[in-house]
Amino acid sequence: MNLQHALLKSNYPSKPMKKYVFLLIPIFFLASCGGAKKITSTAETMATAKVFNAHQNSLPDFETLATRLQLTHRTEANEQRITVSMRMKKDEIIWIRAAILGFTVAKAYITPEKVIYYETIGQTYFEGDYSLLSSWLGIEVDFEKTQNILLGQALFDLNSSEYTYEITLNKYKIQPKKQAANFIHSLFLYPGSFRVAATSVEQPEFERVFFISYGDYQQVENQFFPSKISVMTNEKGEQTNIVVEYKNIDLNVSVGFPFEVPPGYERIEL
């Protein structure tokens, strides 16, 4: 039994939101540097609060981040590879440039207040809040949760009064003490690093599943960062997969965040 089967005990068919793929790009990134370092620790029984505190304390600490990575977007109909540059000012800005064959196809500028992006093929742009992503994912998505996904941090506020854990597949499986009928969610933590191994959200009423898994983490300046993120969305009969592989990462370097919507682009309302 793998992590996905352990988290998703039932499968709901699904339908991807293809028109919003570039809006989803910023949710699925972080970066790596140097060779990936496999973690070979053993999950040990300990107090629930200690597990949750260890996870919180493992959050990488930096001011800025710059990376290049490869994104693969797959549906039943096609597959597309996109080269992505990402820069981050922690807790303030996520900046993304997506390119195919060296040509910019989309740019995004994300802050705690709003999301702005444009795409060059249709010459359109979007400016707004996180409500679209929240509605589509079935979870409240804001800047902090977006950043958490990029860093391998829990999407939910873990506390011992509402959540519990058990050891499964040599990992810490965390879930609510009482699951909501239409919001079934859980996650795995790696032992040793206490970084997220996988997260799932199921909504049976809408036949919707959202699943993220992380490969082996790697160390950059003695901190653990993801080396690969795989995302699966499943809704009403169709499935979409997004895989992000990290090429390099630099921490605490001087970076800019240039962003300007080209003149003549049409604003879209989603």
C-alpha positions as CSV (number, residue, x, y, z in Angstrom):
1,M,0.0,0.0,0.0
2,N,1.5,3.4,-1.0
3,L,0.8,6.8,0.5
4,Q,-1.9,7.7,-2.0
5,H,-3.8,4.5,-1.3
6,A,-3.4,5.0,2.4
7,L,-4.7,8.6,2.3
8,L,-7.4,8.0,-0.4
9,K,-9.3,4.9,0.6
10,S,-12.0,5.6,-2.0
11,N,-11.6,7.1,-5.5
12,Y,-13.9,9.7,-6.9
13,P,-13.8,10.3,-10.7
14,S,-13.1,13.8,-11.7
15,K,-12.9,16.6,-14.2
16,P,-10.0,19.1,-14.4
17,M,-10.3,22.8,-14.6
18,K,-8.1,23.1,-17.7
19,K,-8.6,26.9,-18.2
20,Y,-7.2,27.7,-14.8
21,V,-3.9,25.7,-15.1
22,F,-1.7,28.9,-15.1
23,L,-3.5,30.1,-11.9
24,L,-2.6,26.8,-10.3
25,I,1.1,27.0,-11.2
26,P,2.1,29.1,-8.1
27,I,0.6,26.6,-5.8
28,F,2.8,23.7,-6.8
29,F,6.4,25.0,-6.4
30,L,9.4,25.2,-4.3
31,A,13.0,24.3,-5.1
32,S,16.1,22.3,-4.4
33,C,19.8,22.6,-4.6
34,G,22.5,20.0,-4.8
35,G,21.8,16.3,-4.6
36,A,18.6,15.0,-2.9
37,K,19.3,13.5,0.5
38,K,17.1,10.5,1.4
39,I,15.8,10.5,4.9
40,T,16.0,7.1,6.6
41,S,14.7,7.7,10.1
42,T,12.2,5.5,11.9
43,A,8.8,6.9,13.1
44,E,8.7,6.6,16.9
45,T,5.7,6.9,19.2
46,M,5.7,10.3,21.1
47,A,3.2,12.8,22.4
48,T,0.9,14.2,19.8
49,A,1.9,17.8,20.6
50,K,5.5,16.9,20.3
51,V,5.0,15.6,16.7
52,F,3.1,18.8,15.7
53,N,5.7,21.0,17.3
54,A,8.5,19.2,15.5
55,H,6.7,19.8,12.2
56,Q,6.3,23.5,12.9
57,N,9.9,23.9,14.0
58,S,11.1,22.2,10.8
59,L,9.8,25.0,8.6
60,P,12.7,26.5,6.6
61,D,13.9,29.9,7.7
62,F,15.0,32.3,4.9
63,E,14.4,35.8,3.6
64,T,14.5,35.3,-0.2
65,L,14.5,32.3,-2.5
66,A,15.3,31.9,-6.2
67,T,14.9,28.7,-8.2
68,R,14.4,27.2,-11.6
69,L,12.3,24.1,-12.1
70,Q,10.5,21.9,-14.6
71,L,6.7,21.5,-14.5
72,T,4.9,18.7,-16.3
73,H,1.1,19.0,-16.8
74,R,-0.7,15.8,-17.9
75,T,-4.3,15.1,-18.7
76,E,-5.8,12.1,-20.5
77,A,-5.6,14.2,-23.7
78,N,-2.1,15.7,-23.7
79,E,1.1,16.4,-21.8
80,Q,2.9,19.8,-21.6
81,R,6.3,20.7,-20.2
82,I,7.0,24.2,-18.9
83,T,10.2,25.7,-17.6
84,V,9.5,27.9,-14.5
85,S,11.5,30.5,-12.7
86,M,10.3,31.3,-9.2
87,R,11.4,33.9,-6.7
88,M,10.0,34.3,-3.2
89,K,10.3,36.9,-0.4
90,K,9.1,34.9,2.5
91,D,5.6,35.8,3.8
92,E,5.4,38.7,1.3
93,I,5.8,37.8,-2.4
94,I,5.8,34.8,-4.8
95,W,6.9,35.7,-8.3
96,I,6.7,33.2,-11.2
97,R,7.6,33.2,-14.9
98,A,6.6,30.2,-17.0
99,A,8.2,29.6,-20.4
100,I,8.1,27.2,-23.3
101,L,11.2,27.0,-25.5
102,G,12.4,30.2,-23.9
103,F,9.3,32.2,-24.6
104,T,7.3,33.6,-21.7
105,V,3.8,32.1,-21.6
106,A,2.7,33.4,-18.2
107,K,3.8,35.5,-15.3
108,A,2.3,35.7,-11.8
109,Y,2.8,38.1,-8.9
110,I,1.2,36.8,-5.6
111,T,1.0,38.7,-2.3
112,P,-1.1,38.1,0.8
113,E,-3.6,40.6,-0.6
114,K,-4.1,39.4,-4.2
115,V,-3.1,37.3,-7.2
116,I,-2.1,39.0,-10.5
117,Y,-1.2,37.0,-13.6
118,Y,-1.1,37.3,-17.4
119,E,-0.7,34.9,-20.2
120,T,0.7,35.8,-23.6
121,I,-1.1,33.4,-25.9
122,G,-4.5,34.8,-25.4
123,Q,-3.2,38.2,-24.2
124,T,-5.4,38.2,-21.1
125,Y,-4.7,39.0,-17.5
126,F,-6.4,38.4,-14.1
127,E,-6.3,40.4,-10.9
128,G,-8.2,39.3,-7.8
129,D,-8.2,37.4,-4.5
130,Y,-7.9,33.8,-3.7
131,S,-11.6,32.9,-3.9
132,L,-11.4,31.1,-7.3
133,L,-8.6,28.8,-6.1
134,S,-10.4,28.2,-2.8
135,S,-13.6,27.3,-4.6
136,W,-11.9,24.9,-7.0
137,L,-9.7,23.2,-4.4
138,G,-12.5,22.9,-1.9
139,I,-10.2,24.4,0.8
140,E,-9.5,27.9,1.9
141,V,-6.4,29.0,-0.1
142,D,-4.6,32.1,0.9
143,F,-1.0,33.3,0.6
144,E,0.1,31.4,3.7
145,K,-1.4,28.1,2.5
146,T,0.2,28.6,-0.9
147,Q,3.5,29.2,0.7
148,N,3.1,26.1,2.9
149,I,2.5,23.9,-0.1
150,L,5.7,25.2,-1.7
151,L,7.7,24.5,1.5
152,G,6.2,21.1,2.5
153,Q,4.3,22.5,5.4
154,A,0.8,21.4,6.6
155,L,-2.2,23.2,5.1
156,F,-4.1,22.9,8.3
157,D,-3.5,24.3,11.8
158,L,-2.4,21.2,13.7
159,N,-3.3,21.1,17.3
160,S,-3.7,18.2,19.7
161,S,-7.2,19.1,20.7
162,E,-8.6,18.6,17.2
163,Y,-6.1,16.3,15.5
164,T,-4.5,13.0,16.3
165,Y,-1.9,10.7,14.7
166,E,-0.9,7.1,14.2
167,I,2.2,5.5,12.7
168,T,1.5,4.1,9.2
169,L,4.0,3.1,6.5
170,N,6.8,4.3,8.9
171,K,5.3,7.8,8.8
172,Y,3.1,9.9,11.0
173,K,-0.4,9.9,9.6
174,I,-2.4,12.9,11.0
175,Q,-6.1,13.4,10.7
176,P,-8.9,15.1,12.6
177,K,-10.4,13.3,15.6
178,K,-13.8,13.8,13.9
179,Q,-13.9,14.1,10.1
180,A,-16.4,16.4,8.4
181,A,-18.7,14.4,6.1
182,N,-17.8,16.3,3.0
183,F,-14.3,17.5,3.9
184,I,-12.2,14.4,4.6
185,H,-8.6,15.4,5.0
186,S,-5.4,13.9,6.3
187,L,-1.6,14.1,5.9
188,F,1.6,12.1,6.4
189,L,4.8,13.4,7.9
190,Y,8.3,12.0,7.3
191,P,10.1,10.9,10.4
192,G,13.3,12.6,11.1
193,S,12.6,15.8,9.1
194,F,9.0,16.0,10.1
195,R,8.2,17.5,6.6
196,V,5.0,16.7,4.8
197,A,5.1,13.4,2.7
198,A,1.5,13.7,1.4
199,T,-1.7,15.6,1.9
200,S,-5.2,14.7,0.6
201,V,-8.7,16.4,0.7
202,E,-11.8,14.4,-0.4
203,Q,-15.2,15.8,-1.0
204,P,-17.6,12.9,-1.8
205,E,-20.6,15.2,-2.4
206,F,-18.8,16.8,-5.3
207,E,-16.9,13.6,-6.4
208,R,-13.7,15.6,-5.9
209,V,-10.2,14.6,-4.7
210,F,-7.1,16.7,-4.3
211,F,-3.8,14.9,-3.5
212,I,-0.2,16.2,-3.1
213,S,2.8,14.0,-2.5
214,Y,6.4,15.0,-1.9
215,G,9.5,13.0,-2.9
216,D,12.6,12.7,-0.8
217,Y,13.5,16.0,0.7
218,Q,17.0,17.6,0.2
219,Q,19.1,19.8,2.4
220,V,19.9,23.3,1.4
221,E,22.0,25.2,4.0
222,N,21.0,22.6,6.5
223,Q,17.3,23.0,6.0
224,F,14.9,20.5,4.3
225,F,13.2,21.5,1.0
226,P,11.2,19.4,-1.4
227,S,12.9,17.9,-4.4
228,K,9.7,16.9,-6.3
229,I,6.0,17.6,-5.8
230,S,3.3,15.5,-7.5
231,V,-0.3,16.9,-7.6
232,M,-3.3,14.9,-8.6
233,T,-6.8,16.4,-9.0
234,N,-9.8,14.2,-9.7
235,E,-13.3,15.4,-10.4
236,K,-16.2,13.8,-12.1
237,G,-14.5,11.3,-14.4
238,E,-11.3,13.0,-15.5
239,Q,-7.9,13.3,-13.9
240,T,-5.1,15.9,-14.1
241,N,-1.6,15.4,-12.8
242,I,1.1,18.1,-12.3
243,V,4.7,17.1,-11.5
244,V,7.2,19.7,-10.4
245,E,10.9,18.8,-10.4
246,Y,13.5,21.2,-8.9
247,K,16.7,22.1,-10.7
248,N,18.4,24.5,-8.2
249,I,17.7,26.9,-5.4
250,D,19.5,29.9,-3.9
251,L,18.6,31.3,-0.5
252,N,19.0,34.8,0.8
253,V,20.2,36.3,-2.5
254,S,19.4,39.7,-3.9
255,V,16.4,39.3,-6.3
256,G,13.9,41.5,-8.0
257,F,10.2,41.0,-8.7
258,P,9.5,42.8,-12.0
259,F,5.9,42.6,-13.1
260,E,3.8,44.7,-15.4
261,V,0.8,43.6,-17.5
262,P,1.6,44.4,-21.1
263,P,-0.5,47.1,-22.7
264,G,-3.6,46.0,-24.6
265,Y,-4.2,42.8,-22.7
266,E,-7.8,42.1,-21.8
267,R,-8.8,41.7,-18.2
268,I,-10.8,38.5,-17.5
269,E,-13.3,38.0,-14.7
270,L,-13.3,34.4,-13.3
